[in-house]
């Protein structure tokens, strides 16, 4: 069964904002650190941001100050708020545990930032 499902990506102009949503199964959400990853064409998948088991957030340098990861502990949901988007943010975005569980990779949600 599907353990994680991400959504919310679409085309946006540079400087704009998006909020990505990841709905997780309860058993996954409650016991794991959760993260957002992205993969652009020709590049390896990389971690964007994660939130620890006690729900403290951390960010990669390129996202710090622009991206915010948060959770809704009632809905078992992880969000990624992205502001001041740049063309370099264009990628397929995924959620997963941190470290990731290989079998939990989903379809991702496409974020495309136009200049």
N, C-alpha and C positions, 0 to 999 in steps of 0.2 A: 504494500500500500504506500501511497505517497506520504512521505514524512515532512517535506518542505515544499512550499509553493510560493514563488516570488512573482510580483507584478508591479506595475506602475511606470515602467519605462516607456518613453515615446520620444518623438522629435521635439527638440527645444532649441531656441536660439541661445547663443553665447551670452552669458550673464544671467540667464534665467535659472529657475529652480524646479526641482522634482522631489517627490517623496516616494521612495520605493517601499513596498510592503512584503514581508515574508511571514506567511502563516505556517506555524510548525505544529507537529503533533505534540501533545502534552508531555509524553514521556521523554521526547527529545529536548524540548524547551526547558523543562524544569531542572535538568541535571547537567546541562552543557553550557560552556561558553558558546556564544553565537557570533557569527561574523558575516560580513559582506565581502565578496570577491568580485573581480572583474577580469575579463579577457578581451583584449583588442586583437584584430587580425594580425597574424605574424608575431604575436607576443605570448608569453606564458601567462597563465592565470596568476593573479596576484591578490593578496589581501588588501582590502581598502580600509576596513575598520572592524573592530570587534568589541564585544561587551562581555565581561567576565561572568563567571557563575554568580558572583555577588552583584553583578550588573553595573560594574564600573567600566566606562568606555575608554577605548584607545584608538588611535588613528595613525595611519601612515602619513608621512610628511606632506604629501601633495594634497591630502584631504583635510588636514588640521586647520581649523578656522573657517572652512567652507562646508564640511560635512558633519553631520551629527547622527550618531547611532543611538537608538533608544528602544525600549521594550514596553509592551503592554502585557503585564503579567496575568491579567484576567483573560485576555484573548489569545495568549500564547503567540504573540506576534512581535516581530522585530522590524523596525523602521530604519531607513536611511534617508535623512533629509539632506539634500544636496543643493547648495546655493552657489551663486557666482560660477556657474558651469562654464567650462572651457572645452574647446574642440578636442583636446587631449583626453577628456573624460569619456569620449565615445567608446563604448564597449558593451559587451554582453555581461550583465550583472547577475550574480548568483548569491544565494545565501546558503550557509552550511554551518556545521559546528566548527569549532576551533580547538584542536586541529580538525580538518575536514574528514568526514567519513565518505569514502569513495563511492559507496552505493547510494549516497544521498544527493549527489549532483542532479539537478533538474534541468529544465529547458533554459532557464535564465530569462531575464527580461532585458530587451534591447534599449539602450540609451544612446541617442544620436544627438550630438550638439553641433549645430550649424554656426558657421562664422558670420 
